[in-house]
Amino acid sequence: MGTDDDGNMYFKPDHLEFETGKAYALVITNVDDYKHELAMHEVSEKFFTRKIEIESPDGELVAEIKGKIEEVEVGPHQTVEWFFVPIQIGADLDMSCEIEGHKEAGMFGTVTRY
């Protein structure tokens, strides 16, 4: 997630595909000098989140979050890992940054689980 030289915001990639029943670790990296969010409200209903891990720059565990997750806010130049298992099929479900103006600037995409 970030902003290009023209001021357009993005998720890269902007479409994610997952297979139901398979375990994943989604690495979310913010390359900007300000925070972004990854909001996937519809998707979270169809995922079993095992945990989210946050580490310090030197690799020490800062936090581990468990339970139903709908949004992950990532600070400037930080990385978060989201460990989950898709449990229901769904196509072209929305993901976006819900910080004011970010979605309108291009920070949105879709998720498909098969």
Number of C-alpha atoms within 10 A of each C-alpha: 23 21 18 10 6 6 10 14 22 20 21 14 9 15 15 15 13 16 15 17 16 10 16 16 15 13 12 19 19 21 17 17 12 12 17 24 21 20 20 21 15 14 24 17 15 16 21 20 20 18 17 20 18 18 15 11 10 6 8 9 11 10 12 13 13 14 10 13 19 15 16 17 17 21 17 15 14 19 17 19 18 20 18 19 18 23 18 15 15 17 12 14 16 16 25 23 27 18 15 8 11 19 18 14 14 17 25 22 20 18 18 18 20 13
